[in-house]
């Protein structure tokens, strides 16, 4: 069953130089684990709250994997650890995995 890693960006970028390293290496790891980006970092004006008082995130990333095991393997891949630290030092995100019901 497919699983999706969803990232919600909650802060402005702290610089952009880190993206040159992060994006291509992360894309390669996603592909290595059978994933594909469904929605990738759309602009804030593309987001619209429909219900509730919370503000929408500044960007949303959704990556589809063949299974929860594939998603977990990507997220825990040792090659991803330094990239994850780079991202965490540059933006605040909430990241979780979901499976269709």
C-alpha positions, -999 to +999 in steps of 0.1 A: +000+000+000+013+034-009+025+058+018+032+095+017+057+116+035+042+151+040+063+181+050+047+214+061+071+243+060+064+267+090+092+292+087+109+314+061+140+301+045+172+310+063+192+315+031+190+295-001+226+283-008+219+251+011+192+241-015+220+236-042+232+207-021+200+195-006+176+193-035+195+171-060+208+147-034+175+143-017+158+138-051+183+110-059+175+093-025+138+096-030+142+078-063+165+052-048+137+043-024+111+041-050+095+075-043+083+103-064+075+139-055+037+146-059+038+182-046+070+200-041+074+232-021+046+252-037+045+289-032+024+303-003-001+320-026-010+285-039-022+275-004-056+284+009-072+275+043-107+261+040-115+254+076-101+263+110-083+292+124-048+280+117-027+296+090-018+274+062+019+263+060+043+284+039+049+254+016+038+217+013+059+188+001+042+154-006+063+124-016+047+091-026+064+058-018+053+023-026+049+015+011+055+027+046+086+006+047+100+024+016+092+058+032+108+048+064+139+035+046+143+069+028+139+089+060+163+067+080+189+063+052+223+073+066+230+093+035+199+114+043+210+122+078+234+151+069+209+165+044+182+163+070+204+183+094+210+208+067+173+213+061+165+215+098+191+242+103+176+262+074+138+259+078+112+247+104+091+218+091+066+193+104+072+160+087+051+128+089+041+097+070+005+087+062-011+057+044-044+058+026-073+044+045 
